[in-house]
Amino acid sequence: MSRMVRDNAVSGLRERVYFAQAMLRQLTGEQAGAVPTVRLALRGAVVFHVYSSLVGLLRQSARTYQVPGADTLFSLGALERAFASAGVEAPELAVIAQARKDRGDLVAWLDGEMQTAMGASGLARRPTPPSEANALNLMAEDRYAPLAEGDLERLAQAIIRVSELLEHCVGYLEEW
């Protein structure tokens, strides 16, 4: 028997994190040797699901605090502005806003990845396979470039960070 995730917002947020973990396992497992376009699509799905769980958390909070117009917003920055416009100070918003402002925090990195993906140059950063024409590029390879080893590690760490934030902030949602 299937369950309705919509009945429990927290369950839906955790399910997003689960989807991100599943996509990352697929990206680093069976699709590790796939063409870059498939791997970029999987990477984008991981980023989207993890980021969506944070957006979902703040949307749920906005419903609780009756922040007008927040149910149509899909970025952390826009949700922060909606809370500020409504004059609402929510503890879960404060936690996420603080993480977003810290450039060393993975939430700030996720926010930047989503903003980049929305821009015209979002897919222009796709990896280029080595060839004789770009042989010197191998010497300056960036381990944090999309789909590189460091990037995949950072995705895994971002999933862990967001999971921890959700567990921390869910207590605030359940209090109301």
VOMISE-700101 format. One record per residue: residue in one letter; x, y, z of N, C-alpha, C, O in turn. Coordinates in steps of 0.05 Angstrom, whole numbers, padded with zeros to 5 digits, always signed. Each point is the difference from the previous one (the first is absolute). Last residue first. Layout:
AXYZXYZXYZXYZ
...
***
This chain:
W+00102+00474+00331-00025+00015-00006-00021-00019-00008-00023+00008-00006
E+00109-00040+00026-00009+00015+00023-00026+00014-00004-00016+00004+00018
E+00065-00050-00088-00018-00017+00016-00010+00013+00026-00020-00008+00011
L+00083+00051-00070-00026-00003-00014-00019-00016+00018-00024+00007+00001
Y+00112+00004+00030-00014+00025+00001-00027-00002-00014-00020+00012+00010
G+00077-00087-00012-00010+00005+00027-00015+00026+00002-00020+00002+00015
V+00066-00024-00093-00026-00014+00001-00012+00004+00028-00024+00002+00003
C+00114+00027-00027-00022+00019-00004-00028-00012+00002-00019+00014+00006
H+00100-00068+00002+00001+00022+00020-00025+00018-00002-00012+00007+00021
E+00024-00075-00085-00006-00012+00026+00000+00021+00022-00016-00001+00019
L+00040+00029-00105-00028-00007+00001-00007-00012+00027-00020+00007+00012
L+00110+00014-00029-00016+00024+00004-00030-00007+00002-00014+00011+00016
E+00074-00081-00035+00004+00009+00027-00017+00025+00006-00013+00003+00021
S+00014-00036-00109-00014-00019+00018+00002+00009+00029-00019-00001+00015
V+00068+00049-00079-00028+00006-00001-00016-00019+00017-00020+00008+00013
R+00112-00025-00019-00005+00026+00013-00029+00007+00000-00011+00009+00020
I+00039-00086-00067+00002-00004+00029-00006+00026+00015-00015+00000+00019
I+00018+00004-00112-00023-00016+00008+00000-00004+00030-00020+00002+00013
A+00094+00040-00051-00023+00018+00000-00026-00015+00009-00016+00011+00014
Q+00097-00059-00027+00001+00016+00025-00024+00019+00002-00010+00005+00022
A+00020-00054-00102-00006-00019+00023+00000+00015+00026-00018-00005+00017
L+00044+00054-00093-00029-00007-00001-00008-00019+00023-00020+00005+00012
R+00111+00016-00022-00015+00023+00011-00030-00005-00002-00014+00008+00019
E+00071-00072-00057+00003+00000+00029-00016+00023+00013-00013-00004+00020
L+00018+00002-00113-00017-00022+00009+00002-00003+00031-00020-00006+00013
D+00076+00069-00054-00028+00008-00003-00019-00021+00010-00019+00006+00014
G+00112-00024-00018-00007+00019+00022-00029+00009-00001-00012+00004+00021
E+00045-00059-00092+00000-00015+00026-00008+00018+00023-00016-00008+00016
A-00022+00037-00111+00027-00008+00009-00002-00012+00028-00021+00001+00013
L-00054+00039-00062+00005-00028-00004+00028-00010+00007+00006-00023-00003
P-00016+00127-00005-00023-00018-00001+00008-00028-00009+00014-00004-00020
A+00063+00058+00066-00017+00005-00024-00023-00020+00000+00002-00021+00012
Y+00072+00024+00053-00027+00008+00007-00018+00008-00024-00022+00009+00004
R+00115-00036-00009-00013-00023+00012-00029+00008+00009-00015-00018+00007
D+00078+00057-00088-00013+00009+00025-00016-00024+00011-00019-00009-00012
E+00109+00018-00058-00027-00011+00005-00010+00008+00028+00015-00002+00020
A+00067+00021-00078-00013+00019+00017-00028-00009+00007-00018+00016+00004
M+00075-00067-00061+00018+00008+00021-00014+00019+00020+00008+00001+00024
L-00052-00032-00102+00003-00022+00019+00018+00009+00023-00005-00009+00023
N-00009+00064-00100-00022+00002+00020+00003-00022+00021-00009+00004+00023
L+00064+00001-00102+00010+00015+00023-00021+00003+00022+00007+00005+00023
A-00028-00047-00107+00016-00017+00017+00011+00015+00024+00004-00012+00021
N-00069+00029-00101-00001+00012+00027+00017-00016+00020-00008-00002+00024
A+00005-00022-00116-00004+00029-00002+00000+00014+00027+00008+00023+00003
E-00004-00119-00013+00026+00013-00007-00003+00030+00000+00019+00015+00006
S-00086-00061+00058+00007-00006-00028+00027+00014-00005+00011+00014+00017
P-00091-00037+00068+00027+00006-00009+00004-00007-00029-00010-00020-00010
P-00089+00047+00046+00019-00022+00002+00028+00008-00011+00002+00017-00017
T-00074+00047+00066+00010-00005-00026+00020-00024+00002+00019+00002+00015
P-00109+00036+00048+00028-00008-00003+00007-00006-00029-00017-00009-00016
R-00058+00083+00045+00003-00029-00002+00029-00008-00005+00014+00015-00013
R-00061+00074+00026+00023-00009+00016+00004-00030-00002+00016-00011+00015
A-00089+00062-00053+00024+00005-00016+00025-00010+00015+00022-00001-00011
L-00115+00002+00043+00009-00025-00012+00026+00004-00016+00012-00019-00009
G-00051+00095+00054-00001-00023+00019+00011-00025-00012+00015-00014+00014
S-00028+00109-00048+00026-00014-00001+00000-00025+00017+00021-00013+00003
A-00097+00072-00008+00006-00010-00027+00025-00016-00001+00003-00018-00017
G-00056+00022+00111+00011+00019-00019+00006-00013-00027+00001-00025-00002
M-00032-00022+00081-00022+00016-00011+00010+00020-00022-00016+00010-00015
A+00076-00065+00066-00015-00017-00017-00023+00015-00014-00008-00007-00022
T+00061+00050+00088+00015-00004-00025-00016-00016-00020+00000+00006-00023
Q-00035+00005+00109-00001+00026-00014+00015-00002-00027-00009+00011-00020
M+00012-00086+00078-00027+00004-00011-00002+00026-00016-00013+00001-00021
E+00094-00019+00065-00004-00019-00021-00028+00003-00013-00003-00001-00024
G+00023+00052+00101+00015+00010-00023-00004-00019-00024-00002+00010-00023
D-00033-00037+00104-00015+00023-00009+00013+00012-00025-00014+00007-00019
L+00059-00077+00063-00025-00009-00013-00016+00023-00012-00010-00002-00022
W+00084+00024+00075+00009-00011-00025-00024-00011-00016-00002+00005-00024
A-00014+00027+00110+00007+00022-00018+00009-00010-00027-00006+00012-00020
V-00009-00076+00085-00026+00012-00007+00005+00024-00019-00015+00004-00019
L+00089-00048+00060-00010-00013-00024-00028+00009-00008-00007-00003-00024
D+00082+00064+00076-00021-00020+00006-00010-00011-00026-00002+00013-00021
G+00066+00059+00028+00012-00026+00004-00020-00022+00006+00007-00024+00001
R-00031+00117-00011+00010-00010-00025+00013-00027+00002+00003-00014-00020
D-00081+00060+00078+00027-00009+00005+00010-00013-00026-00008-00022-00007
K-00081+00053+00013+00018+00023+00000+00029-00008+00004+00018+00014-00008
R-00089-00079+00012+00001+00011-00027+00020+00023-00002+00013+00004-00021
A-00034-00042+00105+00016-00019-00016+00004+00011-00028+00022-00004-00012
Q-00078+00053+00068+00027+00002+00010+00018-00019-00016+00023+00008-00007
A-00114-00011-00011+00011+00025-00009+00029+00003+00009+00017+00010-00015
I-00066-00084+00046+00007-00003-00028+00012+00026-00011+00019-00001-00016
V-00049+00002+00105+00021-00020-00002+00009-00003-00029+00024+00000-00006
A-00096+00057+00026+00025+00011+00010+00023-00019-00003+00022+00008-00007
L-00110-00036-00015+00010+00019-00019+00027+00011+00008+00018+00003-00016
E-00063-00058+00076+00010-00016-00022+00011+00018-00022+00020-00007-00013
P-00063+00048+00088+00026-00011+00007+00012-00017-00023+00024+00001-00004
A-00088+00085-00012-00003-00028+00006+00027-00012+00006+00020+00006-00014
E-00073+00093+00002+00026-00011+00007-00004-00029+00009-00011-00005+00022
V-00045+00087-00083+00000-00025+00015+00029-00010+00005+00016+00000-00018
G-00058+00077-00035+00008+00006+00027+00000-00025+00018-00003+00002+00025
A-00014+00010-00122-00023-00006+00017+00006+00006+00029-00017-00001+00018
S+00084+00011-00084-00022+00018-00007-00024-00004+00018-00014+00020+00006
A+00087-00079+00004+00007+00027+00010-00022+00019-00007-00006+00017+00017
F-00003-00104-00049-00002+00000+00029+00005+00028+00011-00014+00010+00017
A+00028-00023-00108-00029-00001+00006-00005+00001+00030-00018+00013+00010
R+00107-00018-00042-00011+00027-00004-00030+00000+00006-00010+00020+00011
E+00055-00103-00007+00010+00018+00021-00013+00028-00002-00008+00012+00019
L-00010-00073-00088-00015-00006+00024+00010+00017+00024-00017+00008+00016
A+00063-00001-00097-00027+00011-00003-00017-00005+00025-00015+00017+00008
G+00102-00055-00012+00001+00029+00002-00027+00013-00001-00007+00018+00015
L+00015-00112-00029+00004+00007+00028+00000+00030+00004-00011+00011+00019
S-00045-00053-00101+00028+00004+00008+00002+00008+00029-00018+00012+00011
F-00065-00026-00063+00016-00024-00002+00030+00004+00004+00017-00015-00010
L-00130+00053+00025+00029+00007-00002+00016-00026+00000-00006-00019+00013
T-00091+00029+00000+00008+00000-00029+00030+00005-00003+00009+00001-00023
D-00055-00001+00109-00005-00026-00012+00007-00001-00030+00001-00022-00011
A+00002+00102+00068+00024-00017+00003-00004-00027-00014+00019-00014-00007
G-00082+00093+00019+00014-00004-00024+00023-00020+00000+00013-00004-00020
P-00046+00046+00114-00014+00001-00026+00019-00004-00024+00022+00011+00000
V-00019-00052+00101+00016+00019-00015-00013+00001-00028+00000-00020-00014
Q-00022-00030+00102-00018+00014-00018+00014+00023-00015-00009+00023+00000
Y+00043-00094+00063+00000+00028+00008-00017+00018-00018-00002+00024+00004
T+00009-00117-00023-00005+00001+00029-00003+00029+00009-00018+00006+00016
R+00044-00023-00104-00028-00007+00004-00008+00003+00029-00021+00010+00006
A+00111+00000-00027-00015+00024-00010-00030-00006+00003-00015+00019+00007
S+00074-00089+00011+00002+00020+00021-00017+00024-00007-00014+00011+00017
Q+00024-00076-00082-00017-00010+00021-00001+00020+00024-00021+00004+00012
R+00079+00016-00082-00028+00003-00009-00019-00010+00022-00020+00013+00005
L+00112-00027+00008-00007+00029+00004-00029+00005-00010-00013+00017+00012
L+00047-00104-00025+00000+00006+00029-00009+00029+00005-00017+00005+00017
G+00031-00032-00106-00025-00012+00011-00002+00006+00030-00022+00005+00010
V+00101+00019-00053-00022+00018-00009-00026-00010+00012-00016+00016+00009
L+00090-00071+00004+00002+00025+00016-00022+00020-00007-00012+00012+00018
S+00017-00091-00068-00008-00007+00027+00002+00024+00019-00016+00004+00018
S+00045+00003-00109-00030+00000+00003-00008-00007+00028-00021+00009+00010
Y+00112-00016-00034-00008+00028+00003-00030+00002+00005-00009+00016+00016
V+00044-00101-00035+00010+00009+00025-00009+00029+00006-00009+00006+00022
H-00014-00044-00106-00014-00013+00022+00009+00010+00027-00016+00004+00018
F+00061+00029-00096-00028+00009+00001-00014-00012+00024-00014+00014+00015
V+00103-00043-00034-00001+00028+00010-00029+00009+00004-00007+00012+00020
V+00018-00095-00061+00009-00001+00028-00002+00028+00013-00011+00003+00021
A-00006-00010-00113-00022-00012+00016+00007-00001+00030-00016+00005+00017
G+00082+00022-00079-00021+00021+00003-00023-00010+00017-00011+00015+00016
R+00076-00078-00040+00012+00020+00019-00021+00022+00006-00004+00008+00023
L-00018-00070-00090-00001-00012+00027+00010+00019+00021-00011+00002+00022
A+00020+00025-00110-00029+00000+00007-00003-00012+00027-00016+00010+00016
L+00102-00011-00052-00008+00027+00008-00029+00001+00008-00008+00015+00018
R+00040-00096-00053+00011+00005+00026-00007+00028+00010-00005+00004+00024
V-00019-00027-00111-00016-00016+00019+00010+00005+00029-00016+00003+00018
T+00064+00037-00087-00027+00012+00001-00017-00015+00020-00015+00012+00015
P+00105-00043-00035-00002+00023+00018-00028+00012+00002-00007+00010+00021
V+00019-00115-00043+00008+00025-00014-00005+00024+00019-00017-00001+00018
A+00036-00091+00032-00019+00010-00020+00010+00026-00013+00019+00012+00009
G+00018-00069+00065+00013+00001-00026-00018+00010-00022+00007-00002-00024
A-00037-00006+00115+00026+00013+00002+00014+00002-00027+00016+00019-00004
Q-00105-00058+00034+00003+00020-00021+00027+00014+00001+00003+00020-00014
E-00028-00089+00077-00005-00011-00026+00003+00020-00023+00004-00008-00023
G+00026+00044+00112+00000-00029-00004-00004-00008-00029+00019+00002-00016
T-00022+00088+00052+00027-00010+00006+00002-00030-00004+00022-00011+00001
L-00104+00056-00019+00020+00016-00013+00028-00012+00004+00017-00001-00018
Q-00091-00036+00064-00001-00007-00028+00022+00015-00015+00013-00012-00018
R-00024+00033+00108+00010-00027-00003+00000-00009-00029+00019-00014-00009
L-00056+00097+00027+00029+00001+00003+00012-00028-00001+00021-00004-00012
M-00114+00012+00010+00011+00011-00025+00031+00001+00002+00013-00006-00020
A-00060-00019+00097-00003-00021-00020+00012+00009-00027+00014-00015-00013
Q-00017+00077+00085+00019-00022+00005-00001-00021-00021+00021-00010-00009
A-00085+00078+00003+00027+00011-00005+00021-00022+00005+00018-00003-00017
F-00106-00017+00040+00003+00000-00029+00028+00011-00008+00012-00011-00018
Y-00034+00013+00109+00003-00027-00008+00004-00001-00031+00017-00015-00009
V-00039+00097+00047+00028-00007+00006+00006-00029-00008+00021-00005-00011
R-00109+00034+00002+00017+00015-00019+00029-00007+00005+00015-00004-00019
E-00077-00029+00080-00001-00015-00025+00016+00013-00021+00013-00013-00017
R-00025+00056+00099+00019-00022+00003+00001-00017-00026+00021-00010-00007
L-00084+00078+00012+00026+00012-00001+00022-00022+00002+00020+00001-00014
G-00110-00027+00022+00006+00009-00027+00027+00012-00003+00014-00004-00020
S-00047-00018+00106+00006-00024-00015+00007+00006-00029+00018-00012-00011
V-00047+00082+00065+00027-00009+00008+00008-00025-00015+00023-00003-00008
A-00110+00038-00002+00020+00016-00014+00028-00009+00007+00018+00001-00017
N-00112-00054+00014+00021+00006+00020+00022+00014-00015+00016-00012-00014
D-00092-00014-00033-00012+00001+00026+00020+00008+00022-00008+00009+00021
R+00031-00024-00114-00011+00027+00006-00013+00002+00027-00002+00022+00011
V+00035-00104-00050+00021+00016+00012-00011+00027+00009+00009+00012+00019
M-00060-00107-00031+00000+00027-00011+00020+00017+00015-00003+00005+00024
R+00003-00115-00044-00007+00021+00019+00001+00027-00014+00013+00003-00020
S-00031-00115-00009+00016+00024-00002-00009+00021+00021-00022-00001+00010
M+00020-00111-00012-00017+00024+00000+00018+00025+00000+00019+00002+00016
***
